[in-house]
Amino acid sequence: MDQLEAKLDIQKIKADFPTLKRKVRSNLDLIYLDSAATSQKPNEVLEAMDHYYRHSNANIHRGIHTLAEEATAQYEGARQRIAKFIHAAHSREIVFTRNTTESINLVANSWGRSTLQAGDMIVLTEMEHHSNLVPWQLLASQIGFKLEFIPVDATGVLDLDVYRQLLEQAPKLVAFTHMSNVLGTINPAKEMIAAAHQAGALVLLDGAQSVPHLPVDVQELDADFLAFSGHKMCGPTGIGVLYGKEELLDRMPPFLGGGDMIKKVYLRSFTPNDLPHKFEAGTPAIAEVIGLGAAVDYLNAVGMEQIALHEQEIMHYGAKQLAKVPGLRVYGSAEQKGAVFSFTVEGVHPHDVSQVLDDLGIAVRAGHHCAMPLHEKYGLPATTRASFYLYNTLDEVNKLAEGLLHVNKLFA
């Protein structure tokens, strides 16, 4: 076992995740390589949510009885720990949503709808997930502002010369992924944010892939908005986060109307609540927030720096092992890259690759990974994607490579 794995004690980490203990197909050990889609959940997260439902199940903020006070304390305590996890200045800057997609839609429909005008411009990239494309496309079709895109080259790296040229056109917003879910490319966020601010633009950072895998400090990056999802970082589904600088969130109108997002309601008007509650209408996903708080505790206990180092080890080792597979091409070879491998095998459809690997107990994903424009850029209908996390081992990289050699033999 390599030194990084020994330091992290991967086998002990694996034991924390019940799903990773199960057998699949013909009594095969599960090799789970689909964490970019959703991660597995450790016992601590499951137990935290179960404890809430069994012992403190009540609505939050509105009750003064014991259960309501306990539930509120757990919910708001999780918010504080999540704020600390990304180094937000205050927990008021943490807004709970359902996922990264809803967080970006919130910014588009609140900040965007109240700020952008016909003729304005926002800058995106060619490697964006649909969640950071479609909300802006919808809004642009209604308001009439322009969308411009930073190109991505054959290695999966953004053309920053074109980016600087686009900034000369005074965009109102730059929105881009911190780490590509297809290419694994880790974009130079701090540099790009500083350049955008110098040009007078705000920045929305899609952190769906970066926050689970890298130490992310929103104050160091100086991000205006950061969106991420709980289910990709050992937390439950149905809970996401929007971080926003307090002064920006203060100026933005509410996204949804209803209970808890108000201070006072009259028949013909209302006064919105303070941050962050003015963006959290109705009964929230209380158990899921508590679960995400437990996930953050778990990741902190393991150590985000060590997780990032471990995944870098897997990434470098994986690149070498996959290079030995005849006819396999990996898309994305940036110097700064996460442990994500999207690839094609010559003469074999990505769905067939995925199916054969599943027969061997290896869970990967096939398709366009919610990034159709990026696949079209490379002339691809689909790719197969293997994505790794803190509970994966170098031996599982070997098993993937062996499985791909088996694919070649079957379709030779």
N, C-alpha and C positions, 0 to 999 in steps of 0.2 A: 504493500500500500504506500502511495506517495506521501510526502511530508504534509502537504496541505490537507489531504484527506484524513490523515492521522490526527492533525490538530483539530479539525472539525468533528472528528469521530462520526463519519457518515452513517455507519451502521446504527449508532445510537439515534441519530437524527431520523433515519428511516423507521425505526421502531416507534417513533412518535406519531406516525401517519398510518392510521388503520388500513386505508385502501391499499397501501403499498405492500401489505402482508398477504393480500388475496392471490389466489391462483386464477388463471384464465386459460381458455382453450383446453388443451389436454393436460390439465394439471401443471401448467407452466407458471413460473414466477413472473409476475407483472413487471415489465420494464416501462415505466411511464415517461414518455418523452414528448409531452404535449402541454407543458406548463405555460407556454406563451398564450395558449387558449384559456386555460384555467389551471391553477395549481391545486395540489391536494391540501387537505386541512389537517393540522395536528390535533392531538387529543385536547390540548389546552383550549383551543378554539371551540371545539364541540362541547366540552365541559362547561365553559363559560356561558354559552348560549343555553345549554340545558339547565344550568343553575338558575339563570334568570327566569325561564319558563316555569320551573318547579317551585321556586322560592320567592321571587319578587315580581311576578307578572302583574304589571299595572301600567296604565298610561303615564306619560311623563309631564312635568311642568305644571299640570293643572290641579293635581291632588295634594292634600296635606296629610293624608294618612300614611302609615308606615310603608306599605308596599310602593306607593307612588314616590315617596321620598327616596327609597332605596333604588328604584328603577331610574329616577332622575339622576341620582348620584353616579350610578354606573354608566349611564349614557353620557353625561357631561364629563365624567372622568376619562372616558375613552376619547372624547374630543380633545381634551388637554394632552393626552399621551400621543395622539396622532399629530397634533400641532408640533409637539416637541420632536417627534420622529423626523419631520421634514424641516425642522428649525424655523417654523413660523414665529413671527414676533408675538402673536397672541392667538388664543383659541377662537377669538371672534372671527379670525380669518379662515376658519375651517367650516365649510358648508357641506352638509351631507346630502348626497344625491343617490340615485340608484346605481350609477356606474360612470365610467369615463365619458361615455356617449352623452348621458344626460348633463354632465358637468359642462361639456362643450356647447351643448344646446342651450344651457342656461346663459352662458356668456353671449352666444349669438343672439338670443332672443331678448335678453335684458340689456346688456351693454351695446350689442350691435344694433338692435332695432332703435334704441334711443340715441345713438351716436352717429351711425353711418348714414351717408346721403348719396344720392345719385352722383356718379362721377368719382367717388372715392375709390380707393384701392386697398385690398389686403393681399398679403403675400403668403402663399402656402408652398408645399414642396411636392414633387412627383412621387415621393415615397409614403405619402400619408395613408393611414387607415381611413376607411370610409367615414368613420365617426368625425374625422377632422376635415372632411370634404363636403359631405352632403348638407350639413347644417348651414355652411356658408353658401353653397349653391342655391339652397332654398331661399335664403335671405337675399342673395344677390338678384335672384329672379324677381323678387318683390320690390326691392329698393332701387336696383340699377347700378350698384357699385361693381367694380371690376375685380376679377380674380387673376392673379399672376402667380407663376410657379417657378421655384428654384429647381433647375434640372438635376437629375442624378446621373452619374456616369456609369460606365460598364462595371466598375468595381464596387458600386453602391455608395459612392461618396458624393455629397452635394457640391455643386459648382458655386463656390463662394464668390468668385468674380462676378457671376451673373447676379448673385444675391446683392452685392454692393451696388451694382447698376440699378437693380430694382429699388433699393433704398433711396437712390437719388430722385425717384419719382414720388417721394413723400407718402408712403403708405400709412394708413391709420393703424394697422395691426399686422403683425407677423405671427403666424400660428404654425408650429411644426412639432414633429415627434422627437422626443429626446433620444429614443432608441427604437429603430425600426423593427416591427414584428415579423418582417419577412427577411430582411437583409442582415439584421443584427447590428447594423451600423449605429454607433453611439455618436450622435452629432455634437459638434463643439458648442454646446448651448450657451455657456458663459460668454464666449466671443460673439456669437450671433445675437444674443440679447443686448450686449453693450452696443453693438453696431446699430441695432434697431432703435434703441433709446436715443442714440446720438442723432438719428434721422427723425426723431419725434414720434416714433411708433411704439405702441404697446406690444407685449408679447404674451401669447398663450402657449404654454408648453404641454404637450401630450406626454404625460409620465406613466402611461399604462404599463409600459415595459421597463422603464428605468427605475421607478420607485421600488418595485419588488426586488431588484437585483443590484442596485448601486446605492451608496450613500448619497442622498439628495438634500441639499441645503438651499431652500428657496431664497434666503437672504443673501447668501454668497452668489448665487446665480443672478439675483435681482429680477427673478421672474415676476411678471404682473399677475398671471394666472397659471395655475398648475392643476391638471386634471389627472386622476388615477382611480383604479378600481380595487376593491377589497379582494375579489375572488382570484386575482392573479398574484396576490402576496400572502397566501396561506389563510386568508379570511373567507367569509361566506360570500355567496352570490347575493345580488340585490342591494349592495351597498357600495357607493362610490364617494369620492371627495372632490370638491372644488376648493382649492386654495386661491384666495385673491387678496391683494393688498387692501388693507382696511379702507383707505381713502377712496379706492375705486369701488369697492362693494358698497360703501356708504352712498355713493352717487347713483348707483344702479337701481332701477325700479324693480319691484318684486317680479318673479317669473311666474309663479302660481299663486292663486288666491284661495283663502279658506281659513281654517282654524290655525292658531298658534303663530301665524305670520303677521298678526295685527296687534296694535295696542288698544285701538278703539274702533268700533264699527258703528256707523250711523246708517239710516236707511238709504242715503244717497252718496255716501262717501266713507272712507276709512283712513286711519292713520297706521302706517306700517310699523311693525315691531323693530327693535334694535337688531343689529347683527349678532349672530348669524341667522337668527330665527326668522327674519323677514323673507328668507329664501327657503324655509322648511315648512311648507304648508301641510296641515293635516297630521295625523298620527304617523310618525316616522317608522323606519325599520329598526325598532329598538334593539331586538335581539341581535340583529346583524351588526349594528354599531358596536355593541358590547363584544361580539365576536371579532370584529376588526380591531378593537382595542387589545384583545387577547393575542391576535396575530402579530400586532406591533410589538407587544411584550416578548413574544416568542422570537421574532426576528432580532430584536435588540439583544436578547440573551445569547443567541448564536453569534451575532456580530455582523453588521452589514459589510464592514471592510473584509472580514474573512469570507463571507459569502461571495463577494465580488472577486476576491483572489481565487477562490475555489473554481468559480465559473470561468475565469480566465484560463486556468489550468486545463479545464475541460475543453474550452474553445480551441486552444492551441493544439492540444492532443487530438481533438476531433478532426481538425483540419488536416493533420498529417494522416490519420487513419482513413478518412474518407477519400483522400487523394489516391489511395491505393486501389480503390474500386474502379475497375474498367468501365468507361462510358458514363461515369457520374460527373456531373457539373454542379458545383455549389455557386449560388448567386449571392454576392456580397463578400468582399474580401478587404474591407476597410481595415486600416491599422487599429483603429479603436472600434472594437466589435464585441457584442455579447455572445453568449453560448446558444446561438440560434443558427441552424443550418437549413436553408431552403434549397432544394436541389432537384435535378432531373436525372433520370437514368435513360440513356440512349435506347430508343426502341420500346420503352415501357411506359404506359400511362401512369401518372402519379397516383391515381386511385388504385391501380393494380399493385404498385409498390407498397402502398399503405396496407392493402389487404393481405399481401404475402407476409409483411412484417407482423401484422396482427395475428396471423396464424402461428407466429413464433413467439407470441406474448409481448411484442414490442408495440406500444401505442404511439403512433405519430399522426400527423394531420396531412390531408391532401386537399388541394383546392387553390383558390386565389387569396385566401387568408384576409378577406375584406380589404384587399388592395388591388382591385382590378386594373386601375390605370398603370400601376407599377408593373404588373405582369404584361400588360399590353406594350409597355415601353420596351420590354425585353422579348417581345414576340412569343409569349408563353400563355397557353390557356390555363395552366395550373402548375404548381410545384408540390413536392412532398416536403414537409417541414418537421425536423426533429428539434425540440427545444428543451433545454436542460435547466435544472434548478439546484438548490442546496442539497437535495436528497439524492442526486444522481452521482454515479461513480464512473471512474475511468473504465472499469470493466464493462459497464453498460454501453460505453462508446464502442468497445471491442465487439460486443454483441450486436450493436447496430451495423457495424462494418461487415460482420459475418453474415448478418441477415441480408444485406445488400448484395453480397457475393452470391448468396442463395437465389436472390431475385434474378441475377444475371444468368445463373445456370438454368432456372426454370424457363426463361424467355429467350434462351440462346437459339 
